[in-house]
Each structure stands twice: as C-alpha cells, then as structure tokens.
C-alpha cells in the first residue's frame, strides 16, 4: 500500500532550522528587554545624566571613553560617610567680610570677594576679574571631607567646590557645576592645571532656585552629587591632605548662598565664653571686646575645629539697659549661621540694678525692682532681637532642641555631634527653680545616649566646692525657690546618668582669700561621681575682675576621644594679653569615657 504524505509537509532539516531561528529570535527579544530594564533602572538613579568615564590613576581614561563614542549611563553609589566628623558652616548673612569668618582669600581675584544681600538673604559673591579666585577654610591636615556649596539659582551660575586644597588653592580636587550647560566635572588641580577625572553631561537640575553641589572625598574615592543625588565618581591618590573651599572662575562671578562641610577629625574643641557683662557698657558694638571674642571664634572655627559655643551668663551688666543688649546681640551675631551656641542667663541678665526702681516700658524692657524678668533675654522684634527661641533656632540650625516654655529660652537644650561623640547641651538660668531642674532631668534622661553638657551661671565656687556649702556663700534674695550649687547637684547632676560636664561663671575674685586669684582669674574645677558611678567634670571660669572686664579671655575645651583625654586652656583674643599657664587655667582630664551611655 502506498505511503500517505501531507502535501504541505516540509523536510525535517528545514523544520529544525526554522525552529532554531525562532528560538534565537526569542532570545534576542529577551536580551533587548533586559537591557531596557537595566537602562530604565539606571536612569531612575541618574536622571538625565550621561557619564563620560570614571577617572583613575591615568588622566586620559575619560577622554578615551568619549573619543570611542562610549558614552554610558553609570549608577553612582551613595558615598561612604565621613567618620568622626565635625561640621563647619556659613550662611553669609551677617555682612562681615569673608575673612572675618576664617576664610582665606587666594588667587588673582582674592580681594574681590564680598558679602551682599540677595533675595532677603546673604550671598557670597566671587571676583569678576576674568581670572580664578578662591576662598579656603580649615586645616592642612584634613583628608576625609564632604563639602557642599549652595547657589541661589542665578542664570548661568558656575559653582566650584574644593577639597584637600593647598593654602594657595593650586593643588586641590574640584567639582564644578555649570547651571547653563547642565554638566558636572570632577578635576584634579595640580600647580594650577586642571586634569579631568570624570565628566557628567545632560544633568537636569530639579531645583533651579537652589542648587546644592557636594563633593565627598573619603580615602582615595571621590563622589560628586547634585541636590544630594550621587552623579559622578572617581578614584585618585595624588592629593593626600588639605583644606576645603570654593572657587570663582572666569568673568562671571560665582554666587554662593551657603556653605557647609563635614570633616573627619581626631579631636575637636568646645568654646566657653565667661561673663561678658563689663565688655558691653560704654562701648560700640564693633569695638566691644565681646565682639572681638566672637569674631575670633568665627575666624578659628575651622582650624580649631570648634563645633559649638557655650556662654556662661551675665551677657550684659544691666538687664534694663537696651544699648547693652544691642552690643551683645551684635557680638553673638558674628556666630549666627556659622557656629551654633547656647546661652545661660546670669543674674545681671534678669535683674535690674540694685537700688533702682526696675524698668517698665523703657525701650520696651520690663524688669521689676524686686524679682527677675526673662523678658530682656528673650526680647524679639520690633525691639532688639536678643536670645529667645526664634533667634537661637535661626542662629544654630540643626542643633536647637527646644525650651521648657514657649518663647523663653532661659531653660533650653541643643543636640549636636562632633568627632564621633553625640552631645546634649542644657542651659539653665541663674538660680534655677525646682521646676526647671525637674524639666532638665527629664530632657537628660530622654537623651541618655548623648553626653550631657550643663551650662548654668552659678554652681561651683573658688575652692572647688559647690556654691552654698562650707564657707562659699550664695546670695538668694531675689527669686524664691532658686537653687544653689548644692541643689543643682542633688536634683539634677547627680541623678542624671549622662550629664558629664558642668560649666559656670559668676564667682569673682573679690570674695577669694587666694592672693593669686586676681592674677589668675576666678577658676576652679571639681570631679565627682554621679549616681551612676560616672565622673562629672565641673569647671568654674570667670575673668570679669581682671583689666577691661576680662582681658578677652575665654575657655577652649579640647576633646580627644580615642585617647580618652579632655584638655582645657584659657586664651585671650587680645594681642599682648599674657598667656594663662597657671594650673587653674590650663589642665587635662585623663581616662574620660565619651561613648554612648558611658
């Protein structure tokens, strides 16, 4: 019987070939789909950015990639954090020259940098000389940094940030953002010559009015970010150490509305301002020694690695004197937006002159003849803007925690980090009440993972004993329910597990039997253990009995956590003032534990 066959049947080899071709086409479609998924995923991370090269040890890597037509989209990982960082910042809003805040102007356009108002805020404007000019800040030993400059969105703005720069800014890493061209470029600058490490094109700036440009340098790895989004990276080991800064290049001046940086440090320094009351009467704001102190702190905030300032009280000499508050407000404004600070009101900040009838309505100030008033300390516009919560929150962005009562910063707290240590700074006024001590204890316990710093006006006496004990008298006539040093210790410091440092002023040499006191200033210290068995380091410093109300002396307290050491020195901001090397003014605590819960 004849074999039956379908007339449309194809030979077996042809069928196998067609099926093989179909499988290959399917695989090709899957590959194209997977590539599309990868590209879309990368675009989500790097929106609209074309990255040309990733720089390495050679300078031609990025150029070779571009010449070969190899423009690719690259995912840039989030940069490594800066370890043991302290923060330095500047918002350029108080009108001082850049160099008053510690900047060093270098380059051909050095003299052209200026601070000017723009859209209700301060802006640093760079030179328009056709040549580069730079501002640098900090110490030549810095390595790991994260530097951010913010532009107010001027048309055609160019924002340059510098890291690990030499003193003359001719050796540095530079990240350049060009607003008009929408690109980022990462360069190594050697002897003034720029060598490209990486380049990103077609970057879409999402925030036209506020462009934040950040350069991270951790170890040998560099990452550039715009609006907080990592977009560009490179590896390079040519530049080891240096400062940080900003640059203005070409004929269009740079405009920078704010600057901030995190820097890895082994040690850092808290600044303590003793009583400034005799610096403010009969002085102009600009000529006051108080202003000289705060300008010195602003100028040295980076090289001294100062993250925070504490004022021990007696800011003015007479709470009723509006001109004195104006001088004090001007002086502390040298720190606004640059160095965060906390102030503890002293007796002269809350009392009228003894024997006077107080003040009511004079320049808007109200202080009774007997008793206290925090109204001048907290005074806000339309009068002089002194030190209420609104002022302190704006002056110390990122650290202000809150106050016991709305509108009253006399009992308040800040939180800040420095050198890997987390701090809580508590302020209490002269003669704090039981209610204020109970509030402060509650705040301390709620922040037990932070090392507590208490600043109050009157606590420790000249003999290193608590005020109110032994022969150390304490005046209590003005405020019912106020506490002396003994009460502050028993009701707050001893039961708080994490208050480890206490700072106060107020006490003067006039009540001391020590014949050397007038030469040394009023200074003492005490170390005792709290209820948790942890040492509490307590320090008195007040120099108001010396010439000119204190000869410009202030305290610098340097923490070196890895070595468990805290060193204290007393320095003057006035030229020619003698160095204070007495044991009461220059000393070191050893074996200090500063870890969380220590």
Secondary structure by P-SEA (a helix, b strand, c coil): cbbbbccccccaaaaaaaaaaaaaaaaaaaaaaaaaaaaaaaaaaccccccccccccccaaaaaaaaaccbbbbbbcccccccbbbbbbbccccccccccccccccccccccbbbbbcccbbbbbcccccccccccccccccccbbbbbbbccccbbbbbbbccccccccbbbbbbbbccccbbbbbbbcccbbbbcccccccccccccbbbbbbbbcccbbbbbccccccccccccccccccccccccccbbbbbccccbbbbbcbbbbbbbcccccccccccccccaaaaaaaaaaaacccccccbbbbccccccccccaaaaaaaaaaaccccccccbbbbbcccccccccccccccccccccccccccccccccccccccccccaaaaaaacccccccccccccccccccccccccbbbbbbbbcccccaaaaaaaaaaaaaacccbbbbbbccccccccccccccccccccccccccccaaaaaaccccccccccbbbbccccccccccccccccccccbbbbbccccbbbbbbbbbcccccccccbbbbbbbbbccccbbbbbbbbcccccccccccccccccccccccccc
